[in-house]
Structures are given as C-alpha cells and as structure tokens.
Amino acid sequence: MPDLDPDEFRRLGHAFVDWVADHRARITDHDVQPAVEPGSVRRLLTDGALAGGLPETPQPLEELLRTVDEVVVPASTLWQHPGFFGYFPANASLASLLGELLSGGLGAQGMLWSTSPAATEVEQVLLDGFARALGIGEAFTFDGGGGGSIQDSASSAALVALLAALERAGGGAWRESGTDGRERVYVTAETHSSLAKAVRVAGLGARALRVVEPVPGTVSMSPDALAAAVAADVAAGLRPVMVCATVGTTGTGAVDPVRAVAGVAAAHDVWVHVDAAWAGVAGLCPELRHVLDGCELADSFCTDAHKWLLTAFDASLLWVRDATALPRALSITPEYLRNAASESGAVVDYRDWQVPLGRRFRALKLWAVVHGLGLDGLRAHLRGHVAMAVDLAAKVRAEPGLVLAAPPSLALVCLRADTGRDPEADDAATRTLVERVNASGSAFVTHTVVDGRYVMRIAIGAVTTQPEHVAGLWQRIRADSAALRREPVQPTT
C-alpha cells in the first residue's frame, strides 16, 4: 500500500505532534539565527541521510525526525523564538497548526465551489466576519456586494488587485489587447517591493511606476504630490491605473493618509489598493483602529493573518469592494471546469480570485485560531505587543547615546546610536549594535535606512515574546551602546 494505514498514521502522528510540542517548549535552547555556512546543510544531507541520493525503498519515518533534529533545526532561523524581532513576525501558533492538520487531512482542492463547497463557504463567512471586526466597512463583505479571499501572500494580493485595476481602467480592453505602455501605478519610496514586482509581472515595465513624494518631514505619501502626478500624467495622455497606500510600511511602520489619497484617486477613477500586510490586523482593537482611517474608501484592502495574527503562513486576507472585479479580470473557463453551480451564478469560485487555479483549504487554520482564542484573545495578543513597544520606546528616549529614528508604530521601534560625533560614526555604531545583538544568539533584529541613516528595527510580535524577552534585548542593546561609548552601564529599573 502506498500510504500509511490509519493506525500507523495515528502512532506516527503522536510522535510528530510530540516533536512539535517539544521543539516549541525548548525553543530557547537554540540560537535565534544559526551559525552556518552556505552549503553546509547540503553537505550534511548528502554525506548522511541522503547519501547516494533519494531512497529507493521505504525508510522509517521516525528517522526523519532524527534528521530534522540533527540537520534542519541547527540550520534554521527560528521565527517562532521569543527573541525574534526581525522583519515582521511570522506567527505560527499551535492552534493554527491544528487547523492546518485538518486542512491537510481533508486534502480539499478548493478551486471551485463544486470541488469543495465547505472550503469556499467557510472562507466567505470568516472573511465577512473579519471585515466587520476590523471595521473596514460592510461594502467589503459578500453581503454588501464585495467580498474577501485568502491569498498566499500580500504580494499575490497586490498582483491580482493590479490586474483588476487594469481591467477596470481599460474597460475590459486589457483582457484582449494587453497593456499599451500608457498605464501608471503610484507608490512611495517606502511602498513594499511587491508592488514593483507586480508591475513587472503584469508587463507594465518599470516606467509605469511613479514614486510619489512624501509629506515634508515624513515618509508618508503626500496627497498633494499624488494629485499633481496624476494630473500631469492625464495631461500627457497617460492612464492612471492604481495607487497603493500603505498602512504600516516595512521600514518604519509609517501610515499613508488613505482618506486623502482615496479622495485624489476618486477624481480620476483610479483604483486604490491598501497594503496593510502587517499593521492592518491592529484594527481589531478599537483604540488602534485609527491606523485604518479611510480604508473603507479603498477598492481593495489586504492584511496578513500570518504576520501578527497567530496564523501559520500562508494566509493573506484580501478584500475587494466589488465582488465581480477579480473574476472579470481573471476568469478563464475551459470546458472541463464548467459545472451547474458555477453556471448558475449563485456561488463563488475562488479560482477566479487568484492567479493559480488550485488552492488549499487555508480557512481552517484561521478558523482554528479565532475559535481557540476568540476576538478578545486576538486583541489581547496585539495589545500586549504594543504595550511592550511603548515601554521600549520610552527607555530609548531616556537613554544617553540612543535615539528613536522614527516615531514608534504599533509594535515596531526604530532606533540608532547617537555618538555625538558625526553621521558616519553614528551609522558605524548602529551597525555594530545590530551585529552584536544578532551574534549573541538570544535575539535577532534587522535594519533599515531612514533619511540616509542606518537604523535598527525591533519588531515585537512573535507568538511567545513576553516583556522579559524585550527587557533582555534592551539590556543587551544598552550594554553594547555604553561599551561603544566607553561608558559604564548605569542600573536601570
């Protein structure tokens, strides 16, 4: 038999679940980042478990766990480690893994409603519920004429939003004749690179991308500069297609003025896409919902459950105001996909809401999270990290030799060294601080550049991160900063 029988699966399943539980329980026994060289994992595998190539005969699956312990874990960056403060979080709560197990167990292919009615309708109910819980407006629900879907990433969400925008801007001609070189897409210097990639994949070319100047003294998009750019392009015979407003930029967590941006776009019927991949879930908390001001005016809105909302990758939530927009741009129906339910127009076929044909039952892991924690539990998760960031920012403000490099944004704190000498010395000191933190193995941070200055980013958000982990990071930064200034570290509370 080519597969495990149910009893053997049950026995091995216990072993694999035990492995995951043990790994998470002892994750702090490992460094956040491995000290490995390129090619080291390949050498270990080809000299050991995969010596001679892939196995010709069945091997005990227990041996796979042993190889994972000996080869994979020591060479993995541990994103679920409480000392992971790099990039943005990639939450993979154990609750979501249970939902993932159910999804894999069902093995559904949810490309059409008819291929898995439950996979489609569970997703619809969840996305309607989250649209309401985030406060982005009834227009983004299926009941309100819009609707949501779970994409693999915010990058894919941006691409399909752009394709829908192209279809609308060209009145459908784009589907037949493609682009004509006149399309323009508006972003800022802080917009995620996925928008530039979407423009490239869509065949528009780099010249289609317009980088809009920021509001003076900020990195957020200037509505006045956007209005000027759009007006100039229209006058030149070009076709404004889409503007991407960001809520929570990757570098500093900056927020574009979505309401004003949407007002400018509306005057020229330009599609507004909001990329709130990291920060959007903060809208679950009423006191943090101000970051989503104006998002109800957008044509599409995206936020990632797999970043800060405890759901294992991949689970990017995309909503559109018009439920027909994506199918108009993306639907292609060969005979073998025709069926009575689709022809009736009474169902949603999610294959028309994405680039791939096939799709997994991703909704189950999101459902497991919200079922197991409730919206109150999710809010507590978010609020806890924001509180840690507020406390950390206060410590930075009070510390000689360190300064905030940008206003704190939700659970993101950006800081740099202030040597009192010159920018080059500050950058060198900040770079050394980043290197020393990461070399410690107990924490991992990343960097960005703000106003030409090298900056340390501290993104608080890992599933297991608690105040004591942020305190430990702070003590290391503080000690290393003082050492760089050749000053003794003063006691702190």
DAURGI-V387603 format. One record per helix or strand of 3 or more residues. SS is the DSSP state (h for helix, s for strand). FROM is the first residue (numbers start at 1). TO is the last residue. If there is no record, write none. Layout:
{{SS & FROM & TO} {SS & FROM & TO}}
This chain:
{{h & 6 & 25} {h & 27 & 29} {h & 40 & 47} {h & 61 & 75} {h & 94 & 106} {h & 117 & 134} {h & 138 & 140} {s & 147 & 151} {h & 154 & 169} {h & 173 & 177} {s & 183 & 187} {h & 193 & 201} {h & 206 & 208} {s & 209 & 211} {h & 223 & 235} {s & 239 & 247} {h & 258 & 266} {s & 271 & 275} {h & 279 & 284} {h & 286 & 292} {h & 295 & 297} {s & 300 & 304} {h & 305 & 308} {s & 316 & 320} {h & 325 & 330} {h & 335 & 337} {h & 340 & 344} {h & 350 & 353} {h & 363 & 398} {s & 402 & 404} {s & 412 & 417} {h & 423 & 440} {s & 446 & 450} {s & 453 & 459} {h & 467 & 484}}
